[in-house]
């Protein structure tokens, strides 16, 4: 973890998103143990009207439904007309660089 002091005056916009949208991707391993590297199928959901801990808890509960599954939770951020995802929980098993966020 890297820690830096913050200057609150260097923020260009104080737009506060009270109820963000979240994207949850549940990864189901297809035929566990039969392929190397493992193959996955995604199940994707968008969640609104919830707080981050509630969404993370929901995603953890859903993982049990999928064999060898993992979950990743993103906050959906619109920058102009582009939809951007900010990962706040989990790791994507299809990425070659591991970086777990919680």
N, C-alpha and C positions, 0 to 999 in steps of 0.2 A: 504494500500500500504506500502510495506517495501522498504526503501531506504538504500543503502550501497555504500560507496566509492569504487571506482574501481582502481585496479592496472593493467594498460594495459600490463604490462610485464608478467602477469601470464597466457597468452593465449598460448596454445600449437601449434595452427595453425592459420595463418592469411588468411586462405582461405576465399575469399569474393565471395559470390554468388550474382551476379548482377541481374539475372533474375530467381528467384526461381520458382518452380512449386507450385501450390496451390491445395488443395482439398476442395471442397465446398459440404457440406451436407445440403440439404433442407429437413426439417422434416415436413411432412403432417400429421395432426391429423386425424385418421380414426374414423368416426362416433363420432364427438365431443359431449361430454356430456353423451354418452351411456355406457362408461366403466370407471371403476376406479381401478387402475390408467389408464389414457388415453393411447390408443394404437396409435402408429405412424408408418408411412411408410417413408423410406428414398429415396431421389433422389440425387444421387452422381455424381459430376462432377470434372474433373481435368482441371485446367486452366494454360496456359503457356503464356509467352510474355506479362505479365501485372504486374503492381505494386500493392502492398497490398491495398492502398485506392481504386483503381479501382475495384479490386476483391470484397472487402467488399461492395462497392456501388452496384455492380452487384448482389451480393447475397441478399441484402436488397430489390432490385427491384423484384427479383424472388419470394420472400416470399409471395407477394400478390397473386400469382397464386395458392397457396396451402392453403386450409382451416385450420385455427389454426396453421399455419406454423411458423417455426423458422429456422434460418440459423446458421451454424457454419462454420468458415473458418480456415483452417489449412495450414501451410507451410509444404511441403513435404521435409524431410531431409533423405538422404541416409547415414547410418552408416554401412560401410561394405556392406553386401548384404541385410541388413534389411532396410525396409521402415519405417520411424518414422514420426509421425505427431506432429507438434507443434501448438497448438491452439492460434489464434491471434484475433478471434472475435466470439462472440456469446456463447451460452450454449446449451448443448445437453439435450433435454427434457427427454431422456431415462435414464439418469444418476441420481442416487439417491442423489448425493451431488451437490448442485447448486454452480456454480462458473462462473459468467459472466465476460467475458473479453472485453466487449466493445460493 
